[in-house]
Amino acid sequence: AEVAAAAAAAEAEATAVRRAEAVRALVAEAVRAVWADGSVLLYGSALLRTAHAQSDVDLCAIVPQHARAHPRNVQGRAQLLPLLQAAEKQLRGCPQVSSLEFVAESKTPLLSFTCDTGSGGLAAVELTFNNSDAVANSYVYGALLARAPPLRLSCRFVRVWARRQKLCGPQGTPSAWTWSVLAAYAAQHFGLLPLVAPDSESFVALVDSPAAAAAAAAATPAAA
């Protein structure tokens, strides 16, 4: 029974990874149609392979020619709006995309939509722009997963628990990502997990170079 459960979990993870990559590739094509220097990165549970069948696919589009547009402050968020509007227009022409919504008033402005991945089914997607802090956070968490693989299971458990307790998702409650971070912090606080400091060169490359970010993000979770 344990072997069967492990096999089922591995297959579910592989399906989630394939689905996320299919979504990323589709959105990347749409982004590059507008900005030739654009790239699209996975972050959050889709990148870290802690997602389940109902998890959102979190994407970050990096557009170097609009580096001043970012979600870190009011001025940067204001400059994000034209990028999101242009991406919204492009994505509306994609037959795989539906239920497209422009969420302009959130702390991190984004596009929310559903993507049909074919055999992978429908995926709920959130697309942000130049959200390098979120990608960097995922990289740090990935480094922790690489050193402490049991955290992956703990992360999944606490997210499921939070959803069942209605402590995750609705406005005013922590996000699934926040619960994952809290689980890691609690384990570190009680000495169950090591503290992790990513090497500075990789971290700087992750934030400053989209190509390096893609390579680092692809490699880090695989080490877990």
C-alpha positions, -999 to +999 in steps of 0.1 A: +000+000+000+028+024+009+046+017-025+013+023-043+007+055-025+043+067-032+039+058-069+006+077-070+021+108-054+051+107-078+027+105-108+006+134-094+038+154-090+050+146-125+016+156-139+017+189-120+052+196-133+042+189-169+011+210-166+030+240-152+056+238-179+030+236-206+014+268-192+047+285-189+057+278-225+023+291-238+025+323-218+062+328-227+052+327-264+026+354-258+050+376-238+077+374-264+052+383-291+050+417-273+085+421-258+113+403-277+135+403-246+108+389-223+110+356-205+086+338-182+096+320-150+078+296-127+078+303-090+060+292-059+046+256-056+048+249-093+085+255-093+092+238-060+071+208-069+049+211-038+018+217-059-013+195-061-039+191-088-058+222-077-028+245-072-024+277-092+004+280-116+024+311-106+043+328-134+066+359-135+073+376-167+107+394-168+109+423-192+143+439-189+134+469-211+108+479-185+129+473-154+114+503-136+080+486-137+079+463-106+057+456-076+080+469-049+065+503-045+037+526-057+058+541-085+068+507-098+033+494-096+020+523-116+044+515-144+033+479-143-002+487-155+006+493-192+026+460-193-003+441-178-028+457-202-006+448-232-003+412-220-040+410-213-047+421-249-023+395-263-036+366-241-072+373-251-062+362-285-050+328-272-077+301-276-064+282-246-070+311-223-103+319-206-118+337-176-091+364-180-091+390-152-069+421-147-063+424-110-049+460-108-056+469-072-037+441-054-003+447-037+012+428-067-009+437-098-015+406-119-035+388-146-056+358-134-069+333-159-076+297-168-054+279-192-064+247-211-033+225-212-049+198-233-043+164-217-031+182-185-066+197-180-074+232-169-050+252-148-056+284-128-028+308-136-016+340-120+009+361-141+029+389-126+056+411-142+092+418-130+083+402-096+119+391-090+115+392-052+089+363-055+112+343-078+141+349-053+120+338-024+112+305-042+149+301-049+157+304-012+129+280-003+142+256-030+177+257-013+161+247+020+141+218+003+174+206-012+190+204+023+159+191+041+137+170+017+112+161+045+101+197+044+084+190+011+058+167+027+054+190+057+047+219+033+020+199+015+004+189+048+002+224+062-013+238+030-040+211+030-047+216+067-050+254+062-074+250+033-096+225+052-097+249+082-106+277+059-075+296+069-061+299+034-074+316+002-102+340+012-094+376+015-078+384+049-062+350+054-026+339+047-018+325+012-007+290+007+028+303+001+027+321+035+017+289+052+047+271+035+070+298+048+056+296+083+060+258+083+097+262+074+102+290+100+086+269+128+108+239+120+139+261+120+129+279+152+127+245+170+160+233+155+144+207+132+157+223+100+189+241+091+192+278+084+199+284+047+218+312+031+221+309-007+255+317-022+256+354-031+266+350-067+237+327-076+213+350-057+224+381-075+222+363-108+188+351-100+174+386-094+194+404-121+195+380-150+164+362-164+185+336-181+205+328-149+172+328-130+157+302-153+188+279-150+190+283-112+153+277-107+153+246-129+183+231-111+175+239-075+143+219-069+157+189-087+183+185-059+156+178-034 
